[in-house]
């Protein structure tokens, strides 16, 4: 009898692709070569640094600075901490919890975003896009309710500087990334 080994998820130092979709199933955006820094039962922490991004219309661009990424299987948001010269800016996507397969880490982008600037100022973005897509694709009332609840959780994290919103979190994971990159260079020699 042949027993298949259970497929393992990505490990520290592995490189994965991230794909976001819209509610109708259409591909929205793809990030290539995200380095995995940590995986747990419910979360993945990764880092992009000058990563190729492809938009749904085929336009391609490269990220400008290192960014720590936080994805969770239970929260309806993901968090991008962009490490810039003037401090850390956050871009938070209201999105479905992630799934992972052999191709990529995947989630559905629900349009609404929260941007947090280094001085703590914050803005809710794309409410008009959310309203238009909600109407166009008939977002279920349950999705709307879940997203509103998870905006509250996200704002609470921001206010309390929890998780990805703490300086210590950014410092630890960026240091880990730098260490892993040094190890890769040593291994190539």
C-alpha positions in Angstrom: 0.0 0.0 0.0 1.3 3.5 -1.0 0.7 6.3 1.5 1.0 9.8 0.2 3.0 12.1 2.4 0.9 15.1 3.5 1.9 18.2 1.6 3.9 20.6 3.7 3.4 24.3 3.7 6.2 26.7 3.0 9.1 26.9 5.5 11.2 29.7 6.7 13.3 31.0 3.8 11.1 29.5 1.1 9.9 31.8 -1.7 6.2 31.9 -2.6 3.9 33.8 -4.9 0.9 35.7 -3.6 -2.3 36.2 -5.7 -5.2 38.4 -4.9 -8.6 37.9 -6.5 -11.8 39.8 -6.7 -15.2 38.4 -5.4 -16.1 37.2 -8.9 -13.0 35.0 -9.1 -11.0 37.2 -11.4 -7.3 37.6 -10.8 -6.6 41.1 -9.3 -2.8 41.2 -8.6 0.2 38.8 -8.3 3.4 39.3 -6.2 6.3 37.1 -7.1 9.1 36.0 -4.8 7.9 36.7 -1.3 10.2 35.2 1.3 8.5 33.3 4.0 9.8 34.3 7.5 7.4 32.3 9.7 4.5 30.0 9.4 2.2 28.8 12.1 -1.1 26.9 12.1 -3.0 30.1 11.3 -0.6 32.7 10.0 2.2 33.4 7.5 4.7 36.2 7.8 6.6 37.1 4.7 8.7 39.8 3.2 8.8 41.5 -0.2 11.8 43.5 -1.3 11.8 44.9 -4.8 9.3 42.3 -5.7 7.7 42.1 -9.2 4.0 42.8 -9.1 1.6 42.1 -12.0 -1.8 43.9 -12.2 -4.9 42.3 -13.7 -4.4 44.4 -16.9 -0.9 43.1 -17.4 0.9 46.2 -16.1 4.0 45.3 -14.1 5.9 47.2 -11.5 8.4 46.5 -8.7 7.9 47.4 -5.0 10.1 50.2 -3.8 11.0 49.2 -0.3 11.1 46.1 2.0 7.7 45.3 3.3 6.7 42.7 6.0 3.5 40.9 5.1 1.0 39.4 7.6 -1.7 36.9 6.5 -4.1 35.0 8.8 -6.5 32.1 8.3 -9.2 33.6 10.6 -8.9 37.4 10.2 -10.5 39.1 7.2 -7.6 41.4 6.6 -3.9 41.3 5.8 -1.3 43.8 6.7 1.7 45.2 4.8 4.3 47.1 6.9 6.4 49.1 4.5 9.8 50.0 5.8 10.6 53.5 4.5 13.2 56.1 5.3 10.7 58.3 7.1 9.3 55.4 9.2 6.9 52.5 8.8 3.7 52.9 6.8 1.0 50.3 6.8 -1.4 49.2 4.1 -4.1 47.0 5.4 -6.3 45.2 2.9 -9.8 44.1 4.0 -9.8 40.6 2.4 -10.8 37.0 3.0 -8.6 34.8 5.1 -5.8 33.3 3.0 -5.7 29.9 1.5 -2.5 28.2 0.3 -1.9 25.7 -2.4 1.1 24.6 -4.5 0.7 27.6 -6.8 0.4 30.5 -4.3 -1.0 32.1 -1.2 -4.4 33.3 -2.3 -7.1 35.6 -0.9 -10.1 37.7 -2.1 -9.5 41.4 -2.0 -12.7 43.3 -0.7 -11.6 46.7 -1.9 -11.5 48.5 1.4 -8.1 49.5 2.7 -6.8 51.2 5.8 -3.5 53.2 5.4 -1.5 54.2 8.5 1.2 56.7 8.1 4.4 56.9 10.2 3.0 59.7 12.3 -0.1 57.6 13.2 -2.5 59.3 10.8 -4.8 56.9 9.2 -7.3 56.8 6.3 -10.0 54.5 5.1 -9.5 54.1 1.4 -11.6 52.9 -1.5 -15.1 53.0 0.1 -16.5 54.0 -3.2 -14.9 51.0 -4.9 -16.3 48.7 -2.2 -19.8 50.1 -2.7 -19.6 49.7 -6.5 -18.2 46.2 -6.4 -20.7 45.2 -3.7 -23.5 46.2 -6.0 -21.9 44.7 -9.1 -21.0 41.4 -7.7 -23.8 41.2 -5.1 -21.6 40.8 -2.0 -23.7 38.8 0.5 -24.9 40.7 3.6 -22.9 38.2 5.7 -19.6 39.4 4.0 -20.5 43.0 4.7 -21.1 42.2 8.3 -17.9 40.2 8.7 -15.8 43.0 7.1 -17.3 45.6 9.4 -16.5 43.5 12.4 -12.9 42.9 11.2 -12.4 46.6 10.5 -13.1 47.1 14.2 -10.5 44.4 15.1 -8.0 46.0 12.8 -8.5 49.5 14.2 -8.1 48.1 17.7 -4.8 46.5 16.7 -3.7 49.8 15.2 -4.8 51.8 18.3 -3.0 49.4 20.7 0.0 48.9 18.4 -0.6 45.2 18.6 1.1 42.6 16.4 2.4 44.0 13.1 1.7 47.5 14.3 4.5 47.4 17.0 8.0 48.6 16.3 9.4 45.4 17.9 7.5 43.2 15.5 8.9 45.0 12.5 12.4 45.0 13.9 12.4 41.3 14.7 11.0 40.2 11.3 13.2 42.5 9.3 16.3 41.3 11.2 15.2 37.8 10.5 15.0 38.5 6.8 18.4 40.1 6.7 19.9 37.1 8.5 18.2 34.7 6.0 19.6 36.7 3.1 23.1 36.6 4.6 22.8 32.8 4.9 21.7 32.6 1.2 24.8 34.5 0.2 27.1 32.2 2.2 25.4 29.1 0.8 26.1 30.4 -2.8 29.8 30.7 -2.2 
